[in-house]
Amino acid sequence: MFPKKNPTAHSKGLPRDSAHTPHRHQYPAPVPFRWGVAETIDRFVTLTGCRLDNVLNSVITTPSLLFSSALALCLFLGCADSAMPKSPTPATPSTPQIQHTKALSSSPTQVRTFTPDSRESALVTRVIDGDTVEVSLNGKSQTVRYIGIDTPETKHPSKPIECFGPEASQFNEELVAGKQVLLEEDITDRDRYGRLLRYVWLEEVGLVNQILVENGYARVSTYPPDVKYEPLLIAAESLAQADGIGRWSACSEPSPSHVDRPVSGARQEGANCSPYYLTLCVPPFPPDLDCDAIEEAHFPVLKPDPHGLDADGDGIGCER
């Protein structure tokens, strides 16, 4: 750090330890410093890493000892800030950002979501066919008929196995057998056979009634006043029929009417009425009709009773 001695003394041939060497307690006359101010500061910064902002305008002409003292004092005062450990600035806790999810719009023909109120939980213990199951509900065994749909018959006492009936039964079994379901009531609690009329929901899956229709295993068959999900079911059926899914490509059947309106009125000449129901104009089979679609009761029925309106086989239909 100290400047080199003036080489002129040696150039004159004076030995380093000769009598002409100044006494150690005597200081020579001020000698112009060899480095310029800028170079001195640059070298000092390089060696110490300390900025000498407070001496930028000073002229260094002091003897070596005084210069060393000045440098030491500057190092102590000027660099005290940089040498002292600084307390870490406490980190400001970040405010968690709340992610807002855009709510999905729902329509009755697109979404199968549901709210848990007004629904009863039940365990499916047996699948009877494509639209009927047995469940354990509140410790009791109950038969449940799916509302708003109809699958081809497989176990009707007076009807043959219909096209795509076994496939519908198999699909329904794979869908709900042994599973916990939620039962939703519409207006009518039970049908004339004592079966519970319900919409059946599978959590995280959706409405079973709709799933059967949109996969071509069932057609829409609604009877007022139980029409809560009629638009949903009709939309599902239209898509399945347009794409030829399931029964719509495997079976030859008339197009569905979506709503089976109640049958009423006496037979008339020339009308398209089934010959097995003498006092009532019941349309020919197919499609199938149940007593829920017929306003009259206790009317005579002839065998083979294609619609199965005479459940007990006594010749009287729809005994309510």
C-alpha positions as CSV (number, residue, x, y, z in Angstrom):
1,M,0.0,0.0,0.0
2,F,2.9,2.4,0.6
3,P,4.5,4.2,-2.3
4,K,7.9,3.1,-3.4
5,K,10.8,5.2,-2.3
6,N,12.3,7.6,-4.8
7,P,14.7,5.6,-6.9
8,T,16.9,8.6,-7.5
9,A,18.7,8.0,-4.3
10,H,20.0,4.6,-5.5
11,S,20.7,6.0,-9.0
12,K,23.3,8.3,-7.4
13,G,25.3,5.3,-6.1
14,L,24.4,5.7,-2.4
15,P,24.2,2.4,-0.7
16,R,20.9,1.5,1.1
17,D,22.8,1.5,4.5
18,S,25.2,4.3,4.0
19,A,25.6,7.4,6.2
20,H,23.5,9.3,3.8
21,T,20.5,7.2,4.7
22,P,18.1,9.4,6.8
23,H,17.8,8.5,10.5
24,R,14.8,6.4,11.2
25,H,13.3,9.2,13.4
26,Q,13.9,11.9,10.8
27,Y,11.3,12.3,8.1
28,P,12.4,13.4,4.7
29,A,11.0,16.4,3.0
30,P,7.6,15.8,1.3
31,V,8.1,14.0,-1.9
32,P,5.4,14.2,-4.7
33,F,3.3,11.0,-4.6
34,R,4.0,8.8,-7.5
35,W,0.4,7.8,-8.3
36,G,-2.3,10.1,-9.3
37,V,-5.4,10.5,-7.2
38,A,-7.7,8.5,-9.5
39,E,-5.1,5.6,-9.6
40,T,-4.7,5.6,-5.9
41,I,-8.4,5.4,-5.2
42,D,-8.8,2.7,-7.9
43,R,-6.0,0.6,-6.3
44,F,-7.4,1.1,-2.8
45,V,-10.8,0.1,-3.9
46,T,-9.4,-3.0,-5.6
47,L,-7.4,-4.0,-2.5
48,T,-10.0,-3.2,0.2
49,G,-13.4,-3.1,-1.5
50,C,-14.1,0.1,0.3
51,R,-15.3,3.2,-1.5
52,L,-13.5,6.4,-0.6
53,D,-16.2,8.8,-1.6
54,N,-15.2,11.2,1.1
55,V,-11.6,11.7,-0.2
56,L,-12.3,11.9,-3.9
57,N,-11.3,15.6,-4.0
58,S,-8.3,15.3,-1.7
59,V,-4.7,15.7,-2.9
60,I,-2.5,13.1,-1.5
61,T,0.9,14.7,-0.7
62,T,1.5,13.6,2.9
63,P,4.4,11.4,4.0
64,S,4.0,7.7,4.0
65,L,3.1,7.4,7.6
66,L,0.4,10.1,7.6
67,F,-1.1,8.7,4.4
68,S,-1.2,5.3,6.1
69,S,-3.0,6.8,9.0
70,A,-5.4,8.6,6.8
71,L,-6.2,5.4,4.9
72,A,-6.7,3.5,8.2
73,L,-9.0,6.3,9.5
74,C,-11.0,6.3,6.3
75,L,-11.2,2.5,6.4
76,F,-12.6,2.7,9.9
77,L,-15.0,5.7,9.4
78,G,-15.8,5.4,5.7
79,C,-16.3,1.7,5.6
80,A,-17.9,1.2,9.0
81,D,-21.3,0.9,7.4
82,S,-20.3,-1.7,4.9
83,A,-18.2,-3.7,7.4
84,M,-20.9,-3.8,10.1
85,P,-23.4,-6.7,9.7
86,K,-26.7,-5.4,8.7
87,S,-29.9,-6.7,10.4
88,P,-32.0,-8.6,8.0
89,T,-35.1,-6.7,6.9
90,P,-38.1,-8.7,8.2
91,A,-39.9,-10.2,5.3
92,T,-43.4,-8.9,4.8
93,P,-45.7,-11.8,4.9
94,S,-47.3,-12.3,1.6
95,T,-51.0,-12.2,1.4
96,P,-52.4,-15.5,-0.1
97,Q,-54.0,-15.0,-3.4
98,I,-57.6,-16.4,-3.6
99,Q,-58.3,-18.2,-6.8
100,H,-61.8,-17.6,-8.0
101,T,-63.3,-20.3,-10.1
102,K,-65.8,-19.3,-12.7
103,A,-69.1,-20.9,-11.9
104,L,-70.4,-23.2,-14.6
105,S,-73.7,-22.3,-16.0
106,S,-76.2,-25.1,-15.7
107,S,-79.3,-26.0,-17.7
108,P,-81.7,-28.9,-17.1
109,T,-80.6,-30.6,-20.3
110,Q,-76.9,-30.6,-19.7
111,V,-76.0,-31.0,-16.1
112,R,-76.6,-33.9,-13.7
113,T,-75.6,-32.1,-10.5
114,F,-78.0,-32.3,-7.6
115,T,-78.5,-31.1,-4.0
116,P,-78.8,-33.6,-1.2
117,D,-82.0,-32.4,0.3
118,S,-85.2,-34.3,-0.4
119,R,-83.3,-37.4,-1.4
120,E,-83.0,-40.6,0.6
121,S,-79.9,-42.8,0.6
122,A,-80.5,-46.5,-0.2
123,L,-78.4,-49.6,-1.0
124,V,-79.2,-51.4,-4.3
125,T,-79.5,-55.1,-3.3
126,R,-80.9,-56.5,-6.6
127,V,-81.3,-55.4,-10.2
128,I,-84.6,-56.7,-11.6
129,D,-84.4,-55.3,-15.1
130,G,-83.3,-52.2,-17.0
131,D,-85.6,-49.8,-15.1
132,T,-86.4,-51.5,-11.8
133,V,-84.3,-52.4,-8.8
134,E,-84.7,-53.5,-5.2
135,V,-83.1,-51.5,-2.5
136,S,-82.6,-51.5,1.3
137,L,-84.2,-48.3,2.5
138,N,-84.3,-47.5,6.2
139,G,-83.8,-51.1,7.0
140,K,-86.6,-52.3,4.7
141,S,-86.6,-53.9,1.3
142,Q,-88.3,-51.7,-1.4
143,T,-88.9,-52.1,-5.1
144,V,-88.0,-48.9,-7.0
145,R,-89.3,-48.1,-10.5
146,Y,-87.3,-45.5,-12.4
147,I,-89.4,-42.4,-13.3
148,G,-89.7,-41.1,-16.8
149,I,-88.1,-44.0,-18.7
150,D,-88.9,-47.5,-20.1
151,T,-86.5,-50.2,-21.0
152,P,-87.3,-53.3,-23.1
153,E,-89.1,-56.0,-21.2
154,T,-87.2,-59.1,-20.0
155,K,-89.4,-60.5,-17.2
156,H,-93.0,-59.6,-18.1
157,P,-95.4,-62.5,-17.3
158,S,-97.3,-62.2,-20.6
159,K,-94.7,-60.6,-22.9
160,P,-91.7,-62.1,-24.7
161,I,-88.2,-60.8,-24.1
162,E,-87.9,-57.6,-26.1
163,C,-85.1,-56.3,-28.3
164,F,-82.2,-54.9,-26.3
165,G,-83.9,-55.9,-23.0
166,P,-81.0,-58.1,-21.7
167,E,-78.5,-55.5,-22.7
168,A,-80.4,-52.8,-20.7
169,S,-80.6,-55.1,-17.7
170,Q,-76.9,-55.8,-17.8
171,F,-76.0,-52.2,-18.1
172,N,-78.2,-51.2,-15.2
173,E,-76.7,-53.9,-13.1
174,E,-73.2,-52.7,-13.9
175,L,-74.2,-49.2,-13.1
176,V,-75.9,-49.6,-9.7
177,A,-75.7,-53.1,-8.3
178,G,-74.4,-53.1,-4.7
179,K,-74.0,-49.4,-4.7
180,Q,-75.3,-46.6,-2.5
181,V,-77.7,-44.4,-4.4
182,L,-79.9,-41.4,-3.7
183,L,-83.6,-41.7,-4.4
184,E,-85.6,-38.5,-5.4
185,E,-89.3,-38.4,-5.4
186,D,-91.4,-36.4,-7.9
187,I,-95.2,-36.1,-7.3
188,T,-96.4,-39.6,-7.2
189,D,-95.0,-41.8,-4.5
190,R,-95.9,-45.3,-5.7
191,D,-97.4,-46.9,-8.8
192,R,-100.3,-49.3,-8.8
193,Y,-98.0,-52.2,-8.1
194,G,-96.8,-50.7,-4.9
195,R,-93.3,-49.8,-6.3
196,L,-91.6,-46.6,-5.3
197,L,-91.4,-44.1,-8.2
198,R,-88.0,-42.4,-8.0
199,Y,-85.2,-40.7,-9.9
200,V,-82.1,-42.5,-9.0
201,W,-78.8,-40.7,-8.5
202,L,-75.3,-42.0,-8.2
203,E,-72.9,-39.6,-6.5
204,E,-70.0,-38.4,-8.7
205,V,-71.8,-40.1,-11.7
206,G,-75.2,-38.5,-12.2
207,L,-78.8,-39.4,-12.8
208,V,-79.2,-43.1,-13.7
209,N,-82.5,-42.5,-15.5
210,Q,-80.7,-40.1,-17.9
211,I,-77.6,-42.3,-18.3
212,L,-79.8,-45.2,-19.5
213,V,-81.5,-43.0,-22.0
214,E,-78.4,-41.3,-23.4
215,N,-76.7,-44.7,-23.9
216,G,-79.6,-46.1,-25.9
217,Y,-80.9,-48.6,-23.3
218,A,-84.1,-46.8,-22.5
219,R,-86.7,-44.5,-24.1
220,V,-88.5,-41.6,-22.6
221,S,-91.8,-42.6,-21.1
222,T,-93.3,-39.8,-18.9
223,Y,-96.6,-39.7,-17.2
224,P,-97.9,-36.4,-15.8
225,P,-97.6,-35.1,-13.2
226,D,-94.2,-36.8,-12.7
227,V,-92.3,-34.7,-15.3
228,K,-89.6,-32.9,-13.3
229,Y,-86.8,-34.0,-15.6
230,E,-88.7,-34.5,-18.8
231,P,-86.7,-31.9,-20.8
232,L,-83.4,-33.5,-19.6
233,L,-84.5,-37.0,-20.7
234,I,-85.9,-35.9,-24.0
235,A,-82.7,-34.1,-24.9
236,A,-80.7,-37.2,-24.0
237,E,-83.0,-39.4,-26.1
238,S,-82.8,-37.1,-29.1
239,L,-79.0,-37.3,-29.1
240,A,-79.0,-41.1,-28.7
241,Q,-81.5,-41.6,-31.5
242,A,-79.6,-39.2,-33.8
243,D,-76.4,-41.1,-33.3
244,G,-78.0,-44.5,-33.5
245,I,-76.8,-45.6,-30.1
246,G,-78.0,-48.8,-28.5
247,R,-81.5,-49.8,-29.3
248,W,-81.9,-47.1,-31.9
249,S,-79.7,-49.0,-34.3
250,A,-80.2,-52.5,-33.0
251,C,-84.0,-52.6,-33.0
252,S,-86.8,-51.5,-35.4
253,E,-89.3,-49.5,-33.4
254,P,-91.5,-46.5,-33.9
255,S,-90.2,-43.2,-33.0
256,P,-90.9,-42.3,-29.4
257,S,-93.6,-39.8,-28.5
258,H,-91.7,-38.7,-25.4
259,V,-94.9,-38.3,-23.5
260,D,-97.4,-41.1,-23.3
261,R,-100.6,-39.3,-22.8
262,P,-103.4,-41.0,-20.8
263,V,-105.7,-43.2,-22.9
264,S,-109.4,-42.5,-22.5
265,G,-112.6,-42.9,-24.5
266,A,-114.6,-45.7,-25.9
267,R,-113.7,-47.7,-29.0
268,Q,-114.8,-46.2,-32.3
269,E,-115.2,-47.8,-35.6
270,G,-112.2,-47.4,-37.8
271,A,-110.0,-46.2,-35.0
272,N,-106.6,-47.8,-34.5
273,C,-107.4,-49.7,-31.3
274,S,-106.1,-53.0,-30.0
275,P,-108.7,-55.8,-30.3
276,Y,-107.9,-57.2,-26.8
277,Y,-109.5,-54.3,-24.9
278,L,-113.2,-54.4,-25.8
279,T,-114.5,-51.3,-24.1
280,L,-111.5,-49.0,-24.4
281,C,-109.5,-47.7,-27.4
282,V,-106.0,-48.8,-26.3
283,P,-103.4,-48.3,-29.1
284,P,-101.8,-51.5,-30.4
285,F,-98.6,-52.8,-29.0
286,P,-95.8,-51.6,-29.5
287,P,-95.1,-49.3,-27.8
288,D,-96.0,-50.7,-24.4
289,L,-98.5,-48.9,-22.2
290,D,-99.0,-49.2,-18.4
291,C,-102.1,-48.5,-16.4
292,D,-100.6,-45.2,-15.4
293,A,-101.2,-44.0,-18.9
294,I,-104.9,-45.1,-18.9
295,E,-107.5,-43.1,-17.1
296,E,-110.1,-45.9,-17.0
297,A,-110.0,-48.8,-14.6
298,H,-111.7,-52.2,-14.3
299,F,-112.3,-52.9,-18.0
300,P,-112.4,-56.3,-19.7
301,V,-109.2,-57.6,-21.1
302,L,-108.7,-60.5,-23.6
303,K,-105.7,-62.7,-23.8
304,P,-102.9,-62.4,-24.7
305,D,-103.2,-58.9,-23.2
306,P,-100.1,-57.5,-25.1
307,H,-99.8,-54.4,-22.8
308,G,-100.0,-56.5,-19.7
309,L,-102.8,-54.5,-18.2
310,D,-104.4,-57.5,-16.4
311,A,-101.7,-58.2,-13.8
312,D,-103.5,-61.0,-12.0
313,G,-105.0,-62.7,-15.1
314,D,-108.6,-62.4,-14.0
315,G,-109.8,-60.7,-17.2
316,I,-110.1,-57.3,-15.6
317,G,-107.6,-54.6,-16.5
318,C,-106.1,-51.9,-14.2
319,E,-107.7,-52.9,-10.9
320,R,-106.7,-49.9,-8.7
